[in-house]
Amino acid sequence: EAGVTQFPSHSVIEKGQTVTLRCDPISGHDNLYWYRRVMGKEIKFLLHFVKESKQDESGMPNNRFLAERTGGTYSTLKVQPAELEDSGVYFCASSPLVGPSGANVLTFGAGSRLTVL
Amino acid sequence: KQEVTQIPAALSVPEGENLVLNCSFTDSAIYNLQWFRQDPGKGLTSLLLIQSSQREQTSGRLNASLDKSSGRSTLYIAASQPGDSATYLCAVLTGANNLFFGTGTRLTVIP
């Protein structure tokens, strides 16, 4: 079974440019999450999709970040325009839909490292 | 607001030693707690998941405990090996279906 795939693995851009990160979840996983780790800090939640709908985007830092999941399959996270503080590792995770008593076990991708100069 | 703390931030031990990693969280209203391992350039690998109703889980040389009322968890690694060197992350799942992570403990096992 293929895992969660993220692309690119590393992106270096200049301040003010645009970057789009992509996540391909495990096939059949309706839940898709984006997390971010900035230097020296803990991994933090950005947003959660259930199929193509945004279930929770309370962690999105500001309106320079736009996440989409058209068709409920892969997702993209666009940063436009990028700022220095956006540098970090962006993780994607997916999980199947579970019932109220089930365990929600997320499978994480390898992450996309973003460096903004 | 849930906060997760991991102590120590870094740990070096000689091969063969047993060791304990600590995790504490401020809000006991959690669904489960997970321990992850992260290797450089790799994703997060789930090691153990403890449901809020459970007290511990074991997998091979790993044993994780959970004391939900006191907001604490430990990860015990027996007979450490150089291949155990990695960053270990603790995360709790809240009612909002979000994972709150600690900053991790970087473990180095010296051959």
Interface residues (C-beta under 8 A of the other chain):
Chain A: G3 V4 S9 Y33 Y35 G40 K41 E42 I43 K44 F45 H48 Q55 D56 S58 G59 F91 A93 A103 N104 V105 L106 T107 F108 G109 A110 G111
Chain B: V4 Y31 N32 Q34 F36 G41 K42 G43 L44 T45 S46 L49 Q51 L89 A91 L93 A96 N97 N98 L99 F100 F101 G102 T103 G104
